Amino acid sequence: MAEIRHRVGIQGSTSDIYRMLTTDAGLSQWWTSDTSGAGDVGSVIDFRFGNDGPRFEVTELVPERLVRWRHYGEMPPAWMGTEILFELQQQEKQTIVNFSHSNWRQADEFLAHCSTKWGVFMMSLKSSIETGRGQPYPDDVHIDFDE
C-alpha cells in the first residue's frame, strides 16, 4: 500500500489548528470552500470541488492531538479504503502537523497528483492559521491545466 506524508510547522496553537480540522468553517478556510458535515466521531464530511468530491467519515478525534478520517463512498475510486490522519505536536514556537493519506492501492500518477495537491493544501492550512487567509478550492494553487 502506498502513502502520502507531509510534515508542516505552523506558528499557531494546537487548539486553533484542531478547530481548522474539525469544523465546517475551519475546513472551508484551507481545503475547499464547499464543506459540510464536520462534527463528532461518526460524522460524514462532504468536500465539494465543483459538482463532486470526496466524503470522509470521522473515525477518531483526540482534542488538540489527532484527527482521523476514513474515505466514505465511491468518489474518487482511487481513494476507496484510504484514511487521512492529522497528528498535532506542540513545540516551543510552533505546532507540527504530521499528515498522512494512507492505504492507497497503487502508486500511480493520480497518487502523485494528490500528493502535490495535499502539499498545496497543507500550505493553505499554514497560511490560514498564520495570516488569517488560506487558499481553499477554487482559489488554490493549480498544478496542471485540467483543474
mmCIF file of the C-alpha atoms, coordinates in Angstrom:
data_MODEL
# 
_entry.id   MODEL 
# 
loop_
_atom_site.group_PDB 
_atom_site.id 
_atom_site.type_symbol 
_atom_site.label_atom_id 
_atom_site.label_alt_id 
_atom_site.label_comp_id 
_atom_site.label_asym_id 
_atom_site.label_entity_id 
_atom_site.label_seq_id 
_atom_site.pdbx_PDB_ins_code 
_atom_site.Cartn_x 
_atom_site.Cartn_y 
_atom_site.Cartn_z 
_atom_site.occupancy 
_atom_site.B_iso_or_equiv 
_atom_site.pdbx_formal_charge 
_atom_site.auth_seq_id 
_atom_site.auth_comp_id 
_atom_site.auth_asym_id 
_atom_site.auth_atom_id 
_atom_site.pdbx_PDB_model_num 
ATOM 1   C CA . MET A 1 1   ? 0.000   0.000  0.000   1.00 0.00 ? 1   MET A CA 1 
ATOM 2   C CA . ALA A 1 2   ? 1.185   3.496  -0.847  1.00 0.00 ? 2   ALA A CA 1 
ATOM 3   C CA . GLU A 1 3   ? 1.025   6.551  1.411   1.00 0.00 ? 3   GLU A CA 1 
ATOM 4   C CA . ILE A 1 4   ? 1.269   10.330 1.131   1.00 0.00 ? 4   ILE A CA 1 
ATOM 5   C CA . ARG A 1 5   ? 3.038   12.075 4.015   1.00 0.00 ? 5   ARG A CA 1 
ATOM 6   C CA . HIS A 1 6   ? 3.687   15.726 4.816   1.00 0.00 ? 6   HIS A CA 1 
ATOM 7   C CA . ARG A 1 7   ? 5.139   17.476 7.876   1.00 0.00 ? 7   ARG A CA 1 
ATOM 8   C CA . VAL A 1 8   ? 4.473   21.193 8.375   1.00 0.00 ? 8   VAL A CA 1 
ATOM 9   C CA . GLY A 1 9   ? 5.425   23.562 11.199  1.00 0.00 ? 9   GLY A CA 1 
ATOM 10  C CA . ILE A 1 10  ? 2.741   26.151 11.841  1.00 0.00 ? 10  ILE A CA 1 
ATOM 11  C CA . GLN A 1 11  ? 3.011   29.163 14.128  1.00 0.00 ? 11  GLN A CA 1 
ATOM 12  C CA . GLY A 1 12  ? -0.270  28.573 15.913  1.00 0.00 ? 12  GLY A CA 1 
ATOM 13  C CA . SER A 1 13  ? -1.756  26.665 18.797  1.00 0.00 ? 13  SER A CA 1 
ATOM 14  C CA . THR A 1 14  ? -2.872  23.062 18.649  1.00 0.00 ? 14  THR A CA 1 
ATOM 15  C CA . SER A 1 15  ? -6.378  24.215 19.608  1.00 0.00 ? 15  SER A CA 1 
ATOM 16  C CA . ASP A 1 16  ? -6.594  26.624 16.642  1.00 0.00 ? 16  ASP A CA 1 
ATOM 17  C CA . ILE A 1 17  ? -5.302  24.010 14.214  1.00 0.00 ? 17  ILE A CA 1 
ATOM 18  C CA . TYR A 1 18  ? -7.586  21.330 15.666  1.00 0.00 ? 18  TYR A CA 1 
ATOM 19  C CA . ARG A 1 19  ? -10.557 23.657 15.094  1.00 0.00 ? 19  ARG A CA 1 
ATOM 20  C CA . MET A 1 20  ? -9.460  24.105 11.446  1.00 0.00 ? 20  MET A CA 1 
ATOM 21  C CA . LEU A 1 21  ? -9.559  20.305 11.026  1.00 0.00 ? 21  LEU A CA 1 
ATOM 22  C CA . THR A 1 22  ? -12.832 19.564 12.812  1.00 0.00 ? 22  THR A CA 1 
ATOM 23  C CA . THR A 1 23  ? -15.353 22.253 11.821  1.00 0.00 ? 23  THR A CA 1 
ATOM 24  C CA . ASP A 1 24  ? -17.012 23.162 8.523   1.00 0.00 ? 24  ASP A CA 1 
ATOM 25  C CA . ALA A 1 25  ? -15.895 26.786 8.978   1.00 0.00 ? 25  ALA A CA 1 
ATOM 26  C CA . GLY A 1 26  ? -12.295 25.734 9.597   1.00 0.00 ? 26  GLY A CA 1 
ATOM 27  C CA . LEU A 1 27  ? -12.055 23.172 6.803   1.00 0.00 ? 27  LEU A CA 1 
ATOM 28  C CA . SER A 1 28  ? -13.596 25.592 4.300   1.00 0.00 ? 28  SER A CA 1 
ATOM 29  C CA . GLN A 1 29  ? -10.813 28.094 5.029   1.00 0.00 ? 29  GLN A CA 1 
ATOM 30  C CA . TRP A 1 30  ? -7.999  25.878 3.731   1.00 0.00 ? 30  TRP A CA 1 
ATOM 31  C CA . TRP A 1 31  ? -9.214  22.815 1.720   1.00 0.00 ? 31  TRP A CA 1 
ATOM 32  C CA . THR A 1 32  ? -12.431 23.573 -0.149  1.00 0.00 ? 32  THR A CA 1 
ATOM 33  C CA . SER A 1 33  ? -14.829 26.416 0.460   1.00 0.00 ? 33  SER A CA 1 
ATOM 34  C CA . ASP A 1 34  ? -17.763 23.983 -0.021  1.00 0.00 ? 34  ASP A CA 1 
ATOM 35  C CA . THR A 1 35  ? -17.516 21.762 3.072   1.00 0.00 ? 35  THR A CA 1 
ATOM 36  C CA . SER A 1 36  ? -20.341 20.364 5.199   1.00 0.00 ? 36  SER A CA 1 
ATOM 37  C CA . GLY A 1 37  ? -20.967 17.694 7.817   1.00 0.00 ? 37  GLY A CA 1 
ATOM 38  C CA . ALA A 1 38  ? -17.942 18.053 10.117  1.00 0.00 ? 38  ALA A CA 1 
ATOM 39  C CA . GLY A 1 39  ? -18.591 17.038 13.688  1.00 0.00 ? 39  GLY A CA 1 
ATOM 40  C CA . ASP A 1 40  ? -18.031 14.267 16.198  1.00 0.00 ? 40  ASP A CA 1 
ATOM 41  C CA . VAL A 1 41  ? -16.808 10.713 15.540  1.00 0.00 ? 41  VAL A CA 1 
ATOM 42  C CA . GLY A 1 42  ? -19.241 9.096  13.104  1.00 0.00 ? 42  GLY A CA 1 
ATOM 43  C CA . SER A 1 43  ? -19.936 12.321 11.201  1.00 0.00 ? 43  SER A CA 1 
ATOM 44  C CA . VAL A 1 44  ? -19.564 12.216 7.425   1.00 0.00 ? 44  VAL A CA 1 
ATOM 45  C CA . ILE A 1 45  ? -17.930 15.272 5.873   1.00 0.00 ? 45  ILE A CA 1 
ATOM 46  C CA . ASP A 1 46  ? -18.718 16.249 2.270   1.00 0.00 ? 46  ASP A CA 1 
ATOM 47  C CA . PHE A 1 47  ? -15.935 18.080 0.458   1.00 0.00 ? 47  PHE A CA 1 
ATOM 48  C CA . ARG A 1 48  ? -17.120 19.533 -2.863  1.00 0.00 ? 48  ARG A CA 1 
ATOM 49  C CA . PHE A 1 49  ? -14.782 20.527 -5.674  1.00 0.00 ? 49  PHE A CA 1 
ATOM 50  C CA . GLY A 1 50  ? -17.257 21.830 -8.229  1.00 0.00 ? 50  GLY A CA 1 
ATOM 51  C CA . ASN A 1 51  ? -20.067 19.314 -8.690  1.00 0.00 ? 51  ASN A CA 1 
ATOM 52  C CA . ASP A 1 52  ? -18.444 16.388 -6.885  1.00 0.00 ? 52  ASP A CA 1 
ATOM 53  C CA . GLY A 1 53  ? -15.834 15.466 -4.351  1.00 0.00 ? 53  GLY A CA 1 
ATOM 54  C CA . PRO A 1 54  ? -14.849 13.018 -1.649  1.00 0.00 ? 54  PRO A CA 1 
ATOM 55  C CA . ARG A 1 55  ? -16.655 12.169 1.547   1.00 0.00 ? 55  ARG A CA 1 
ATOM 56  C CA . PHE A 1 56  ? -14.907 11.144 4.754   1.00 0.00 ? 56  PHE A CA 1 
ATOM 57  C CA . GLU A 1 57  ? -16.212 9.617  7.953   1.00 0.00 ? 57  GLU A CA 1 
ATOM 58  C CA . VAL A 1 58  ? -14.669 10.998 11.131  1.00 0.00 ? 58  VAL A CA 1 
ATOM 59  C CA . THR A 1 59  ? -13.289 7.880  12.866  1.00 0.00 ? 59  THR A CA 1 
ATOM 60  C CA . GLU A 1 60  ? -11.155 9.288  15.686  1.00 0.00 ? 60  GLU A CA 1 
ATOM 61  C CA . LEU A 1 61  ? -10.721 12.608 17.463  1.00 0.00 ? 61  LEU A CA 1 
ATOM 62  C CA . VAL A 1 62  ? -8.322  13.395 20.288  1.00 0.00 ? 62  VAL A CA 1 
ATOM 63  C CA . PRO A 1 63  ? -8.727  17.103 21.047  1.00 0.00 ? 63  PRO A CA 1 
ATOM 64  C CA . GLU A 1 64  ? -5.663  19.144 20.108  1.00 0.00 ? 64  GLU A CA 1 
ATOM 65  C CA . ARG A 1 65  ? -3.706  15.976 19.200  1.00 0.00 ? 65  ARG A CA 1 
ATOM 66  C CA . LEU A 1 66  ? -5.267  13.803 16.478  1.00 0.00 ? 66  LEU A CA 1 
ATOM 67  C CA . VAL A 1 67  ? -7.895  13.791 13.719  1.00 0.00 ? 67  VAL A CA 1 
ATOM 68  C CA . ARG A 1 68  ? -8.566  10.641 11.670  1.00 0.00 ? 68  ARG A CA 1 
ATOM 69  C CA . TRP A 1 69  ? -10.926 10.192 8.720   1.00 0.00 ? 69  TRP A CA 1 
ATOM 70  C CA . ARG A 1 70  ? -11.795 7.171  6.563   1.00 0.00 ? 70  ARG A CA 1 
ATOM 71  C CA . HIS A 1 71  ? -12.893 7.615  2.951   1.00 0.00 ? 71  HIS A CA 1 
ATOM 72  C CA . TYR A 1 72  ? -16.638 7.093  2.650   1.00 0.00 ? 72  TYR A CA 1 
ATOM 73  C CA . GLY A 1 73  ? -18.312 6.288  -0.665  1.00 0.00 ? 73  GLY A CA 1 
ATOM 74  C CA . GLU A 1 74  ? -17.043 5.730  -4.171  1.00 0.00 ? 74  GLU A CA 1 
ATOM 75  C CA . MET A 1 75  ? -15.687 9.104  -5.314  1.00 0.00 ? 75  MET A CA 1 
ATOM 76  C CA . PRO A 1 76  ? -12.875 9.207  -6.321  1.00 0.00 ? 76  PRO A CA 1 
ATOM 77  C CA . PRO A 1 77  ? -12.443 5.459  -6.859  1.00 0.00 ? 77  PRO A CA 1 
ATOM 78  C CA . ALA A 1 78  ? -8.676  5.537  -6.122  1.00 0.00 ? 78  ALA A CA 1 
ATOM 79  C CA . TRP A 1 79  ? -9.434  6.876  -2.637  1.00 0.00 ? 79  TRP A CA 1 
ATOM 80  C CA . MET A 1 80  ? -11.714 3.987  -1.662  1.00 0.00 ? 80  MET A CA 1 
ATOM 81  C CA . GLY A 1 81  ? -10.344 2.406  1.516   1.00 0.00 ? 81  GLY A CA 1 
ATOM 82  C CA . THR A 1 82  ? -7.925  5.238  2.210   1.00 0.00 ? 82  THR A CA 1 
ATOM 83  C CA . GLU A 1 83  ? -7.505  7.012  5.525   1.00 0.00 ? 83  GLU A CA 1 
ATOM 84  C CA . ILE A 1 84  ? -6.384  10.527 6.415   1.00 0.00 ? 84  ILE A CA 1 
ATOM 85  C CA . LEU A 1 85  ? -4.574  11.298 9.668   1.00 0.00 ? 85  LEU A CA 1 
ATOM 86  C CA . PHE A 1 86  ? -3.527  14.629 11.166  1.00 0.00 ? 86  PHE A CA 1 
ATOM 87  C CA . GLU A 1 87  ? -1.269  14.404 14.234  1.00 0.00 ? 87  GLU A CA 1 
ATOM 88  C CA . LEU A 1 88  ? -0.533  17.637 16.118  1.00 0.00 ? 88  LEU A CA 1 
ATOM 89  C CA . GLN A 1 89  ? 2.546   18.176 18.295  1.00 0.00 ? 89  GLN A CA 1 
ATOM 90  C CA . GLN A 1 90  ? 3.046   21.421 20.190  1.00 0.00 ? 90  GLN A CA 1 
ATOM 91  C CA . GLN A 1 91  ? 6.639   22.649 20.252  1.00 0.00 ? 91  GLN A CA 1 
ATOM 92  C CA . GLU A 1 92  ? 8.050   25.850 21.714  1.00 0.00 ? 92  GLU A CA 1 
ATOM 93  C CA . LYS A 1 93  ? 7.370   28.189 18.799  1.00 0.00 ? 93  LYS A CA 1 
ATOM 94  C CA . GLN A 1 94  ? 5.153   26.101 16.551  1.00 0.00 ? 94  GLN A CA 1 
ATOM 95  C CA . THR A 1 95  ? 2.780   23.207 16.155  1.00 0.00 ? 95  THR A CA 1 
ATOM 96  C CA . ILE A 1 96  ? 3.985   20.353 13.966  1.00 0.00 ? 96  ILE A CA 1 
ATOM 97  C CA . VAL A 1 97  ? 1.269   18.867 11.771  1.00 0.00 ? 97  VAL A CA 1 
ATOM 98  C CA . ASN A 1 98  ? 2.116   15.342 10.614  1.00 0.00 ? 98  ASN A CA 1 
ATOM 99  C CA . PHE A 1 99  ? -0.269  14.478 7.792   1.00 0.00 ? 99  PHE A CA 1 
ATOM 100 C CA . SER A 1 100 ? -0.762  11.141 6.071   1.00 0.00 ? 100 SER A CA 1 
ATOM 101 C CA . HIS A 1 101 ? -3.168  9.838  3.441   1.00 0.00 ? 101 HIS A CA 1 
ATOM 102 C CA . SER A 1 102 ? -2.656  6.072  3.581   1.00 0.00 ? 102 SER A CA 1 
ATOM 103 C CA . ASN A 1 103 ? -3.870  2.745  2.172   1.00 0.00 ? 103 ASN A CA 1 
ATOM 104 C CA . TRP A 1 104 ? -3.594  3.659  -1.496  1.00 0.00 ? 104 TRP A CA 1 
ATOM 105 C CA . ARG A 1 105 ? -3.820  0.535  -3.639  1.00 0.00 ? 105 ARG A CA 1 
ATOM 106 C CA . GLN A 1 106 ? -1.205  1.704  -6.111  1.00 0.00 ? 106 GLN A CA 1 
ATOM 107 C CA . ALA A 1 107 ? 1.443   4.356  -6.545  1.00 0.00 ? 107 ALA A CA 1 
ATOM 108 C CA . ASP A 1 108 ? 0.438   5.933  -9.840  1.00 0.00 ? 108 ASP A CA 1 
ATOM 109 C CA . GLU A 1 109 ? 0.160   9.371  -11.448 1.00 0.00 ? 109 GLU A CA 1 
ATOM 110 C CA . PHE A 1 110 ? -3.077  10.158 -9.577  1.00 0.00 ? 110 PHE A CA 1 
ATOM 111 C CA . LEU A 1 111 ? -1.336  9.489  -6.265  1.00 0.00 ? 111 LEU A CA 1 
ATOM 112 C CA . ALA A 1 112 ? 1.499   11.797 -7.369  1.00 0.00 ? 112 ALA A CA 1 
ATOM 113 C CA . HIS A 1 113 ? -1.042  14.484 -8.309  1.00 0.00 ? 113 HIS A CA 1 
ATOM 114 C CA . CYS A 1 114 ? -2.812  14.109 -4.951  1.00 0.00 ? 114 CYS A CA 1 
ATOM 115 C CA . SER A 1 115 ? 0.487   14.231 -3.077  1.00 0.00 ? 115 SER A CA 1 
ATOM 116 C CA . THR A 1 116 ? 1.349   17.558 -4.680  1.00 0.00 ? 116 THR A CA 1 
ATOM 117 C CA . LYS A 1 117 ? -2.156  18.907 -4.057  1.00 0.00 ? 117 LYS A CA 1 
ATOM 118 C CA . TRP A 1 118 ? -2.011  17.819 -0.406  1.00 0.00 ? 118 TRP A CA 1 
ATOM 119 C CA . GLY A 1 119 ? 1.240   19.798 -0.133  1.00 0.00 ? 119 GLY A CA 1 
ATOM 120 C CA . VAL A 1 120 ? -0.567  22.808 -1.602  1.00 0.00 ? 120 VAL A CA 1 
ATOM 121 C CA . PHE A 1 121 ? -3.402  22.405 0.894   1.00 0.00 ? 121 PHE A CA 1 
ATOM 122 C CA . MET A 1 122 ? -1.041  21.924 3.840   1.00 0.00 ? 122 MET A CA 1 
ATOM 123 C CA . MET A 1 123 ? 0.496   25.285 2.911   1.00 0.00 ? 123 MET A CA 1 
ATOM 124 C CA . SER A 1 124 ? -3.035  26.689 2.725   1.00 0.00 ? 124 SER A CA 1 
ATOM 125 C CA . LEU A 1 125 ? -3.690  25.419 6.271   1.00 0.00 ? 125 LEU A CA 1 
ATOM 126 C CA . LYS A 1 126 ? -0.434  27.039 7.420   1.00 0.00 ? 126 LYS A CA 1 
ATOM 127 C CA . SER A 1 127 ? -1.332  30.342 5.771   1.00 0.00 ? 127 SER A CA 1 
ATOM 128 C CA . SER A 1 128 ? -4.848  30.231 7.159   1.00 0.00 ? 128 SER A CA 1 
ATOM 129 C CA . ILE A 1 129 ? -3.511  29.965 10.720  1.00 0.00 ? 129 ILE A CA 1 
ATOM 130 C CA . GLU A 1 130 ? -0.549  32.324 10.359  1.00 0.00 ? 130 GLU A CA 1 
ATOM 131 C CA . THR A 1 131 ? -2.100  35.094 8.233   1.00 0.00 ? 131 THR A CA 1 
ATOM 132 C CA . GLY A 1 132 ? -5.849  34.520 8.546   1.00 0.00 ? 132 GLY A CA 1 
ATOM 133 C CA . ARG A 1 133 ? -6.137  33.742 4.841   1.00 0.00 ? 133 ARG A CA 1 
ATOM 134 C CA . GLY A 1 134 ? -5.827  30.290 3.264   1.00 0.00 ? 134 GLY A CA 1 
ATOM 135 C CA . GLN A 1 135 ? -6.223  29.284 -0.366  1.00 0.00 ? 135 GLN A CA 1 
ATOM 136 C CA . PRO A 1 136 ? -9.050  26.737 -0.422  1.00 0.00 ? 136 PRO A CA 1 
ATOM 137 C CA . TYR A 1 137 ? -10.520 25.408 -3.673  1.00 0.00 ? 137 TYR A CA 1 
ATOM 138 C CA . PRO A 1 138 ? -11.414 27.105 -6.008  1.00 0.00 ? 138 PRO A CA 1 
ATOM 139 C CA . ASP A 1 139 ? -8.729  29.689 -5.129  1.00 0.00 ? 139 ASP A CA 1 
ATOM 140 C CA . ASP A 1 140 ? -5.963  27.108 -4.558  1.00 0.00 ? 140 ASP A CA 1 
ATOM 141 C CA . VAL A 1 141 ? -2.710  26.841 -6.469  1.00 0.00 ? 141 VAL A CA 1 
ATOM 142 C CA . HIS A 1 142 ? -3.392  24.869 -9.653  1.00 0.00 ? 142 HIS A CA 1 
ATOM 143 C CA . ILE A 1 143 ? -0.729  22.347 -10.586 1.00 0.00 ? 143 ILE A CA 1 
ATOM 144 C CA . ASP A 1 144 ? -1.951  21.440 -14.082 1.00 0.00 ? 144 ASP A CA 1 
ATOM 145 C CA . PHE A 1 145 ? -4.346  22.717 -16.747 1.00 0.00 ? 145 PHE A CA 1 
ATOM 146 C CA . ASP A 1 146 ? -7.032  20.075 -16.063 1.00 0.00 ? 146 ASP A CA 1 
ATOM 147 C CA . GLU A 1 147 ? -8.040  21.617 -12.727 1.00 0.00 ? 147 GLU A CA 1 
# 
